[in-house]
Every structure is written in structure tokens, then in C-alpha cells.
Amino acid sequence: MNDLRADASDTPDSPGISDLPDPPQSSSAAGHDAAEDEAGVARREVGAAESVRAGRSWWDDNADEYQAEHGDFLGDARFVWGPEGLDEQQAGLLGDVAGRTVLEIGAGAAQCSRALLARGARPVALDLSYRQLQHSRRIDEGHGTDVPVVQADAAALPFGDGVFDLAFTAYGALNFSPDGAGIMREVHRVLKPGGRWVFSLTHPIRWAFPDDPGEEGLTVTHSYFDTTPYVEQDGRGQATYVEHHRTLGMRVREVAAAGFRLVDLVEPEWPADLLQVWGGWSPTRGRMIPGTAIFVCVRD
Ligand SMILES: C[S@@+](CC[C@H](N)C(=O)[O-])C[C@H]1O[C@@H](n2cnc3c(N)ncnc32)[C@H](O)[C@@H]1O
């Protein structure tokens, strides 16, 4: 749907990627001898276990392509909030990070954490995908850095209460998790009072438009209010990729229900000199409608 995935049809190997050991085989990647009658794309309800399993499997299978296609833009130790390239070094949404314990959720290859490490923070990078975290190790080895990584579902954080000063995600977990409200509660639990929780995700308005970077992507074709998950499934009808939509109002209520105070909602504009196309994000659409929403929250 409104995905930040790699275009798997045309992705060269990056140096070092093909040298990584294979990730553990995920259950849904096994056995593809089923009839093809249920394969395809659907808007349907999907259980939490099926959704998380699909997410882990999909990102394990596609992490190499994602990093090969987007690694240059992301940078090895750079912190961008989304395809518009808003850089945390300029935006300062997390505030002062020096000496702070910071949890990055849905970290991918932990490029953002590595940028914070260089500014004196003490980051921990968490992701559901083992393969994504292998890419973090690969980059660390090239840079002489050592970002601590944890493989877990963001809706069940394996940390004690009140251990982090700050938490954030750049497009990780929330679009893919069936339990956005649970993620908010977990982040609230692991943060110290006064801590910030800053998260970016696909701007909810994008769900009303086709995921097309051209003019076709500027005509509303779907109800913004329909929160039925977007599901890609195999021949057995098992989800292989899932995205979850919440309206802006629903996200605000998730934030408030978890106990956070929302202090800003940033909608980065597309820079006039940025020519890249990333999935459905492009100069053509970026000039007209927001592509990213960044919520800045405080745990009082
Ligand atoms: C679009 S990528 C963003 C990665 C990174 N933040 C970046 O900007 O490149 C989404 C990431 O979220 C992770 N993810 C998806 N569902 C998750 C979950 N339930 N818990 C933790 N991470 C999750 C994926 O494995 C993937 O690495």
C-alpha cells in the first residue's frame, strides 16, 4: 500500500550484503506448494499473530533489497525522519541527546541510532527482523561502531520500566503492527517521566490515494476512514505482508490513552531540490499532499 519497501525487481547487491550469513528461516517462508487460488492482495481483517509473523518474514526476506536500494539516502550514520529527508540534526525533535539513553524502534539497520551515537547518546536499536539487524552489524563493522541491537516486537518491549530517556522511530513498526495502541503503552512504560516519544509514519491521508508516485497518485480512490488492513497473501490465504492504517484522530487518541501529551505534529514539506522517488513518495505528490507525519510526545 503506502509502503517504504524496496523495488525488488531491480536491486543490485551492495558491497558486503551478499557476505552476510542467512537469517533463520521463518515459518511463512517455508512450503510454497499450495494452490494459487487465494494469492493476491486483499483488504481484510488479520489476526495479530498472522500480521506479526508476516511482518517478520517479509522484512527478513527483503532487508537486503531495502538496504541496497535505500542505503545511500539513509546514510550509514544519518538520521532522516522519512523520504522528504528531514534530518534530526536540523529538526531537533528529540532535543538534547548527549548522555541520554535512547530506544530506537523498528530501527532497520540502525542508521539513526548510529547518528545519535556520534552525538554522545547511548542508543539501543530494536527491530522485529533479524536480517535488518544483521545489516546494522555489517555497517558497524565498517565504521568501527557498536550499536546494541535487540530483536523483538515493539508491542512487547523486553525492557524494565522507566529505563530510557528518549524513544523514537522513523517509519518503523507502527505502520506494520496490528497493535499501535500497545506500542504506545509499552513505550510509555519503558520511558522515564519527562521522556520524549517521537515517531514518524506514513501520513494517514496517503491511505485515500493509490500508492503511485505519478499524477495517478493524486486522485482519491479509497475511503480515508476505512481502517481495514492492507494484506498481501499467498496461495493458502496466509498473509505475507500487512499494513495497518489509523486516521490522524485515532493516532492522537492512541497517544493520549497511553498517557502521553502531544506537543507537536510535524508534516515535512517536500524540498524543491529533492528529485528522488521512493515507492509512492515523489516530487510530484510531495508538492501537493503530505507524505509523512511526525508526532512529538512527552511522557509527563
Ligand atoms: C520502513 S522500515 C524502517 C527502518 C528504519 N527505521 C529506516 O528508516 O530505514 C520498517 C522497519 O520496521 C520493522 N518492524 C515492522 N514491524 C515491527 C514490529 N512489530 N516491531 C518492531 N519492528 C518492526 C521492520 O522490520 C523494518 O525494519
The ligand as an ORCA input file, in Angstrom:
! r2SCAN-3c Opt
* xyz 0 1
  C      10.295      1.002      6.593
  S      11.394      0.119      7.645
  C      12.164      1.465      8.515
  C      13.505      1.075      9.067
  C      14.349      2.270      9.563
  N      13.698      2.969     10.641
  C      14.644      3.168      8.399
  O      14.266      4.371      8.455
  O      15.241      2.693      7.423
  C      10.306     -0.588      8.872
  C      11.016     -1.416      9.936
  O      10.075     -1.744     10.967
  C      10.341     -3.070     11.399
  N       9.131     -3.604     12.047
  C       7.975     -3.960     11.466
  N       7.094     -4.397     12.372
  C       7.711     -4.309     13.580
  C       7.311     -4.618     14.917
  N       6.095     -5.106     15.184
  N       8.199     -4.420     15.918
  C       9.445     -3.924     15.651
  N       9.871     -3.619     14.396
  C       9.018     -3.800     13.369
  C      10.741     -3.788     10.120
  O      11.431     -4.985     10.385
  C      11.577     -2.738      9.418
  O      12.942     -2.848      9.746
*
